[in-house]
Amino acid sequence: MPVISMTIARHHLRDPDDDDAYLELLIEAAEGQAMDYLNRRFYVDQQALDEAVAAGDAGDSPMVSNKQIKAACLLILGHLYANREDVVIGTIATELPQGSKALLTPHRIGWGV
């Protein structure tokens, strides 16, 4: 279950469109990118986390999502929504938005070398 609802995503993107399948894909991608950066999975609430742990799907150090993680996911979602192609002519290259990194970094584990 995504931590970002379709209603919140539409409001954030100012998107009145009815392309729910596309927005669901972007929500999953944004949350997946955040989880990859954190090196841990997060869940919408404690019940979802407990169910994932019981099913053996939670991985190492799972956590319940908080406001910072949700805000970071929205920033990533906005970036994916605004930049629908790998290459955009006439602009500079972009990476994971710095605001999302700042929001996610305190919760990141397993930094490596």
C-alpha positions, 0 to 999 in steps of 0.5 A: 500500500503506497504511503502517498494517496492518489488524492494527495498526489493529484493535489501536489501535482495540480493534476486534474487528469484522470490517468490514474494508472500513470500516476500510480506508476509514478507514485510506486517509482517515487516511493521505490526510489526513496526506499532504494536511497534509504536502504530500507523499506517503509510502510504507511502505518504500523499495521502494514509494517507488522503484516510485512514483517509477518510475511517476511517481506519487510527486509532489514530495519523497516520503518513506518513512514513519517512526514519527512519521507512522505514530503520527499516522495512528493518531491521525487514524484513531482520531478518524475511527473515534470520530467517524463523523458530521459533527455530534455533538450535545452536544459541542464541534467538533473538528479534526485532533488536535493530537497528529497535527499535532505528529508531522507538522509536522517533515516538512511542506513547502511551507507557503505564505503 
